[in-house]
């Protein structure tokens, strides 16, 4: 977050390999360029982290897959309902 690496993992740590995940998802959904498939996070990340640091509004979160690309998001404050 904001230039700090808070999680590092490899697709080899997934329960199913990437091709299997894509095949399964695409059997029921048409995937288009830019679509994201979320798979969760490896153990030791998120709320199970020893010193959890939740992102604040305005924080930039970047997810990178080497050789594929990156996805950037800015954390926003929840809208009032």
Buried (B, 14 or more C-beta within 10 A) or exposed (E): BEEEEEEEEEEEEBEEEBEEBEEEBEEEEEEEEEEEEEEEBBEEBEEEEEEEEEBEEEBEBEEEEEEEEEEEEEBEEEEEE
